[in-house]
Amino acid sequence: MKFVLEVTVDEGAAAQDPVGELGRILRYWGGNLKHYALEAGDGSAIYDSAYQEVGQWRIVAS
């Protein structure tokens, strides 16, 4: 299986500080993954620090 993370970094809070915002997203979701079984079909929307949707992560069969 594959873990896929897609984040748009040219809009919203990420456009103003892409490195800082992407780091925050990776830390938050890295810690939050323990709440998921990590099976094909799992996933969630990704939000920036302004609570705007900027992407998603998902588990897909490889």
N, CA, C and O atoms as a printed pandas DataFrame, in Angstrom:
     atom_number atom_name residue_name chain_id  residue_number  x_coord  y_coord  z_coord
0              1         N          MET        A               1    0.834   -1.173    0.000
1              2        CA          MET        A               1    0.000    0.000    0.000
2              3         C          MET        A               1    0.878    1.234    0.000
3              4         O          MET        A               1    2.067    1.162    0.308
4              5         N          LYS        A               2    0.281    2.381   -0.350
5              6        CA          LYS        A               2    0.998    3.650   -0.400
6              7         C          LYS        A               2    0.308    4.674    0.491
7              8         O          LYS        A               2   -0.917    4.701    0.605
8              9         N          PHE        A               3    1.115    5.507    1.112
9             10        CA          PHE        A               3    0.615    6.670    1.843
10            11         C          PHE        A               3    0.850    7.858    0.925
11            12         O          PHE        A               3    1.985    8.138    0.541
12            13         N          VAL        A               4   -0.236    8.564    0.569
13            14        CA          VAL        A               4   -0.152    9.691   -0.352
14            15         C          VAL        A               4   -0.581   10.954    0.380
15            16         O          VAL        A               4   -1.665   11.006    0.961
16            17         N          LEU        A               5    0.271   11.971    0.352
17            18        CA          LEU        A               5   -0.021   13.262    0.971
18            19         C          LEU        A               5    0.090   14.321   -0.102
19            20         O          LEU        A               5    1.138   14.468   -0.732
20            21         N          GLU        A               6   -0.992   15.064   -0.315
21            22        CA          GLU        A               6   -1.002   16.142   -1.300
22            23         C          GLU        A               6   -1.400   17.423   -0.597
23            24         O          GLU        A               6   -2.450   17.496    0.041
24            25         N          VAL        A               7   -0.545   18.442   -0.719
25            26        CA          VAL        A               7   -0.805   19.732   -0.086
26            27         C          VAL        A               7   -0.507   20.831   -1.089
27            28         O          VAL        A               7    0.565   20.849   -1.694
28            29         N          THR        A               8   -1.439   21.739   -1.268
29            30        CA          THR        A               8   -1.236   22.908   -2.110
30            31         C          THR        A               8   -0.554   23.981   -1.265
31            32         O          THR        A               8   -1.084   24.393   -0.233
32            33         N          VAL        A               9    0.618   24.430   -1.702
33            34        CA          VAL        A               9    1.371   25.395   -0.898
34            35         C          VAL        A               9    1.442   26.779   -1.535
35            36         O          VAL        A               9    2.249   27.610   -1.117
36            37         N          ASP        A              10    0.615   27.034   -2.535
37            38        CA          ASP        A              10    0.649   28.362   -3.156
38            39         C          ASP        A              10   -0.626   29.161   -2.905
39            40         O          ASP        A              10   -0.915   30.119   -3.622
40            41         N          GLU        A              11   -1.388   28.765   -1.882
41            42        CA          GLU        A              11   -2.606   29.483   -1.505
42            43         C          GLU        A              11   -2.683   29.575    0.014
43            44         O          GLU        A              11   -2.055   28.782    0.717
44            45         N          GLY        A              12   -3.442   30.528    0.520
45            46        CA          GLY        A              12   -3.711   30.647    1.953
46            47         C          GLY        A              12   -2.457   30.839    2.781
47            48         O          GLY        A              12   -1.490   31.457    2.336
48            49         N          ALA        A              13   -2.484   30.294    4.012
49            50        CA          ALA        A              13   -1.369   30.446    4.946
50            51         C          ALA        A              13   -0.078   29.854    4.385
51            52         O          ALA        A              13    1.006   30.375    4.652
52            53         N          ALA        A              14   -0.178   28.788    3.622
53            54        CA          ALA        A              14    1.011   28.148    3.067
54            55         C          ALA        A              14    1.714   29.040    2.049
55            56         O          ALA        A              14    2.932   28.944    1.900
56            57         N          ALA        A              15    0.997   29.890    1.359
57            58        CA          ALA        A              15    1.611   30.797    0.393
58            59         C          ALA        A              15    2.479   31.831    1.096
59            60         O          ALA        A              15    3.482   32.275    0.537
60            61         N          GLN        A              16    2.111   32.220    2.305
61            62        CA          GLN        A              16    2.868   33.224    3.049
62            63         C          GLN        A              16    4.108   32.629    3.700
63            64         O          GLN        A              16    5.129   33.309    3.807
64            65         N          ASP        A              17    4.042   31.380    4.135
65            66        CA          ASP        A              17    5.160   30.700    4.808
66            67         C          ASP        A              17    5.122   29.219    4.467
67            68         O          ASP        A              17    4.767   28.402    5.316
68            69         N          PRO        A              18    5.484   28.856    3.232
69            70        CA          PRO        A              18    5.341   27.459    2.813
70            71         C          PRO        A              18    6.140   26.474    3.659
71            72         O          PRO        A              18    5.640   25.394    3.972
72            73         N          VAL        A              19    7.362   26.818    4.035
73            74        CA          VAL        A              19    8.182   25.896    4.821
74            75         C          VAL        A              19    7.590   25.699    6.216
75            76         O          VAL        A              19    7.457   24.567    6.681
76            77         N          GLY        A              20    7.239   26.787    6.875
77            78        CA          GLY        A              20    6.666   26.697    8.213
78            79         C          GLY        A              20    5.330   25.982    8.222
79            80         O          GLY        A              20    5.058   25.162    9.100
80            81         N          GLU        A              21    4.503   26.295    7.245
81            82        CA          GLU        A              21    3.168   25.699    7.190
82            83         C          GLU        A              21    3.236   24.210    6.855
83            84         O          GLU        A              21    2.515   23.408    7.450
84            85         N          LEU        A              22    4.091   23.838    5.914
85            86        CA          LEU        A              22    4.230   22.429    5.577
86            87         C          LEU        A              22    4.819   21.654    6.757
87            88         O          LEU        A              22    4.412   20.520    7.009
88            89         N          GLY        A              23    5.760   22.240    7.474
89            90        CA          GLY        A              23    6.309   21.597    8.667
90            91         C          GLY        A              23    5.237   21.369    9.718
91            92         O          GLY        A              23    5.193   20.304   10.334
92            93         N          ARG        A              24    4.373   22.352    9.932
93            94        CA          ARG        A              24    3.280   22.218   10.900
94            95         C          ARG        A              24    2.337   21.106   10.480
95            96         O          ARG        A              24    1.924   20.292   11.307
96            97         N          ILE        A              25    1.992   21.066    9.196
97            98        CA          ILE        A              25    1.089   20.029    8.682
98            99         C          ILE        A              25    1.697   18.640    8.879
99           100         O          ILE        A              25    1.009   17.722    9.326
100          101         N          LEU        A              26    2.972   18.479    8.551
101          102        CA          LEU        A              26    3.622   17.175    8.700
102          103         C          LEU        A              26    3.699   16.745   10.166
103          104         O          LEU        A              26    3.473   15.575   10.474
104          105         N          ARG        A              27    4.012   17.666   11.065
105          106        CA          ARG        A              27    4.056   17.321   12.493
106          107         C          ARG        A              27    2.675   16.923   12.999
107          108         O          ARG        A              27    2.532   15.923   13.701
108          109         N          TYR        A              28    1.658   17.706   12.642
109          110        CA          TYR        A              28    0.305   17.432   13.122
110          111         C          TYR        A              28   -0.181   16.079   12.614
111          112         O          TYR        A              28   -0.620   15.239   13.400
112          113         N          TRP        A              29   -0.103   15.868   11.308
113          114        CA          TRP        A              29   -0.635   14.622   10.756
114          115         C          TRP        A              29    0.234   13.431   11.083
115          116         O          TRP        A              29   -0.276   12.315   11.191
116          117         N          GLY        A              30    1.535   13.630   11.244
117          118        CA          GLY        A              30    2.401   12.537   11.677
118          119         C          GLY        A              30    1.977   12.016   13.040
119          120         O          GLY        A              30    1.948   10.806   13.264
120          121         N          GLY        A              31    1.649   12.919   13.948
121          122        CA          GLY        A              31    1.190   12.522   15.276
122          123         C          GLY        A              31   -0.224   11.996   15.293
123          124         O          GLY        A              31   -0.580   11.202   16.164
124          125         N          ASN        A              32   -1.033   12.422   14.352
125          126        CA          ASN        A              32   -2.447   12.054   14.309
126          127         C          ASN        A              32   -2.695   10.699   13.647
127          128         O          ASN        A              32   -3.773   10.126   13.810
128          129         N          LEU        A              33   -1.723   10.180   12.908
129          130        CA          LEU        A              33   -1.922    8.925   12.177
130          131         C          LEU        A              33   -2.209    7.742   13.090
131          132         O          LEU        A              33   -2.791    6.753   12.645
132          133         N          LYS        A              34   -1.814    7.820   14.353
133          134        CA          LYS        A              34   -2.056    6.703   15.275
134          135         C          LYS        A              34   -3.540    6.437   15.485
135          136         O          LYS        A              34   -3.911    5.387   16.010
136          137         N          HIS        A              35   -4.389    7.373   15.083
137          138        CA          HIS        A              35   -5.829    7.217   15.241
138          139         C          HIS        A              35   -6.482    6.498   14.054
139          140         O          HIS        A              35   -7.699    6.314   14.033
140          141         N          TYR        A              36   -5.684    6.098   13.080
141          142        CA          TYR        A              36   -6.196    5.440   11.882
142          143         C          TYR        A              36   -5.615    4.040   11.763
143          144         O          TYR        A              36   -4.497    3.783   12.209
144          145         N          ALA        A              37   -6.374    3.139   11.161
145          146        CA          ALA        A              37   -5.904    1.767   10.947
146          147         C          ALA        A              37   -4.865    1.702    9.825
147          148         O          ALA        A              37   -4.129    0.720    9.721
148          149         N          LEU        A              38   -4.801    2.730    8.994
149          150        CA          LEU        A              38   -3.910    2.789    7.836
150          151         C          LEU        A              38   -4.150    1.624    6.883
151          152         O          LEU        A              38   -3.238    0.878    6.527
152          153         N          GLU        A              39   -5.394    1.500    6.492
153          154        CA          GLU        A              39   -5.807    0.507    5.507
154          155         C          GLU        A              39   -6.221    1.235    4.240
155          156         O          GLU        A              39   -6.589    2.409    4.286
156          157         N          ALA        A              40   -6.163    0.546    3.117
157          158        CA          ALA        A              40   -6.571    1.142    1.848
158          159         C          ALA        A              40   -7.951    1.777    2.004
159          160         O          ALA        A              40   -8.877    1.147    2.514
160          161         N          GLY        A              41   -8.079    3.010    1.567
161          162        CA          GLY        A              41   -9.336    3.738    1.684
162          163         C          GLY        A              41   -9.346    4.747    2.816
163          164         O          GLY        A              41  -10.156    5.673    2.806
164          165         N          ASP        A              42   -8.450    4.586    3.806
165          166        CA          ASP        A              42   -8.357    5.578    4.879
166          167         C          ASP        A              42   -7.822    6.886    4.312
167          168         O          ASP        A              42   -7.091    6.886    3.322
168          169         N          GLY        A              43   -8.183    7.984    4.931
169          170        CA          GLY        A              43   -7.679    9.283    4.514
170          171         C          GLY        A              43   -8.421   10.400    5.209
171          172         O          GLY        A              43   -9.375   10.164    5.950
172          173         N          SER        A              44   -7.975   11.616    4.964
173          174        CA          SER        A              44   -8.598   12.774    5.579
174          175         C          SER        A              44   -8.175   14.032    4.839
175          176         O          SER        A              44   -7.144   14.064    4.168
176          177         N          ALA        A              45   -8.990   15.061    4.974
177          178        CA          ALA        A              45   -8.627   16.369    4.444
178          179         C          ALA        A              45   -7.504   16.948    5.293
179          180         O          ALA        A              45   -7.400   16.645    6.482
180          181         N          ILE        A              46   -6.666   17.778    4.686
181          182        CA          ILE        A              46   -5.571   18.474    5.371
182          183         C          ILE        A              46   -5.932   19.956    5.424
183          184         O          ILE        A              46   -6.350   20.540    4.423
184          185         N          TYR        A              47   -5.766   20.557    6.604
185          186        CA          TYR        A              47   -6.091   21.972    6.802
186          187         C          TYR        A              47   -4.850   22.745    7.215
187          188         O          TYR        A              47   -3.984   22.218    7.913
188          189         N          ASP        A              48   -4.765   24.002    6.779
189          190        CA          ASP        A              48   -3.653   24.852    7.196
190          191         C          ASP        A              48   -3.968   25.492    8.549
191          192         O          ASP        A              48   -5.007   25.205    9.144
192          193         N          SER        A              49   -3.087   26.348    9.031
193          194        CA          SER        A              49   -3.272   26.950   10.349
194          195         C          SER        A              49   -4.449   27.922   10.396
195          196         O          SER        A              49   -4.885   28.311   11.479
196          197         N          ALA        A              50   -4.964   28.316    9.237
197          198        CA          ALA        A              50   -6.154   29.165    9.171
198          199         C          ALA        A              50   -7.417   28.313    8.994
199          200         O          ALA        A              50   -8.498   28.844    8.737
200          201         N          TYR        A              51   -7.273   26.989    9.134
201          202        CA          TYR        A              51   -8.373   26.025    9.008
202          203         C          TYR        A              51   -9.016   26.032    7.623
203          204         O          TYR        A              51  -10.218   25.806    7.476
204          205         N          GLN        A              52   -8.184   26.298    6.608
205          206        CA          GLN        A              52   -8.629   26.206    5.226
206          207         C          GLN        A              52   -8.117   24.876    4.669
207          208         O          GLN        A              52   -6.966   24.506    4.896
208          209         N          GLU        A              53   -8.968   24.168    3.947
209          210        CA          GLU        A              53   -8.552   22.889    3.370
210          211         C          GLU        A              53   -7.505   23.142    2.292
211          212         O          GLU        A              53   -7.729   23.931    1.374
212          213         N          VAL        A              54   -6.358   22.469    2.408
213          214        CA          VAL        A              54   -5.258   22.660    1.459
214          215         C          VAL        A              54   -4.796   21.359    0.817
215          216         O          VAL        A              54   -3.845   21.361    0.035
216          217         N          GLY        A              55   -5.452   20.254    1.135
217          218        CA          GLY        A              55   -5.057   18.990    0.539
218          219         C          GLY        A              55   -5.692   17.810    1.238
219          220         O          GLY        A              55   -6.726   17.922    1.897
220          221         N          GLN        A              56   -5.035   16.669    1.071
221          222        CA          GLN        A              56   -5.554   15.451    1.683
222          223         C          GLN        A              56   -4.436   14.426    1.805
223          224         O          GLN        A              56   -3.414   14.516    1.125
224          225         N          TRP        A              57   -4.647   13.460    2.676
225          226        CA          TRP        A              57   -3.804   12.284    2.700
226          227         C          TRP        A              57   -4.719   11.096    2.510
227          228         O          TRP        A              57   -5.911   11.159    2.810
228          229         N          ARG        A              58   -4.149   10.004    2.004
229          230        CA          ARG        A              58   -4.960    8.799    1.790
230          231         C          ARG        A              58   -4.039    7.585    1.690
231          232         O          ARG        A              58   -2.856    7.698    1.372
232          233         N          ILE        A              59   -4.608    6.450    1.967
233          234        CA          ILE        A              59   -3.924    5.166    1.805
234          235         C          ILE        A              59   -4.533    4.498    0.577
235          236         O          ILE        A              59   -5.751    4.354    0.480
236          237         N          VAL        A              60   -3.681    4.093   -0.355
237          238        CA          VAL        A              60   -4.133    3.429   -1.582
238          239         C          VAL        A              60   -3.408    2.099   -1.727
239          240         O          VAL        A              60   -2.271    1.942   -1.282
240          241         N          ALA        A              61   -4.072    1.163   -2.347
241          242        CA          ALA        A              61   -3.430   -0.125   -2.646
242          243         C          ALA        A              61   -2.366    0.116   -3.695
243          244         O          ALA        A              61   -2.554    0.924   -4.604
244          245         N          SER        A              62   -1.252   -0.580   -3.573
245          246        CA          SER        A              62   -0.177   -0.364   -4.560
246          247         C          SER        A              62   -0.213   -1.379   -5.671
247          248         O          SER        A              62    0.620   -1.334   -6.575
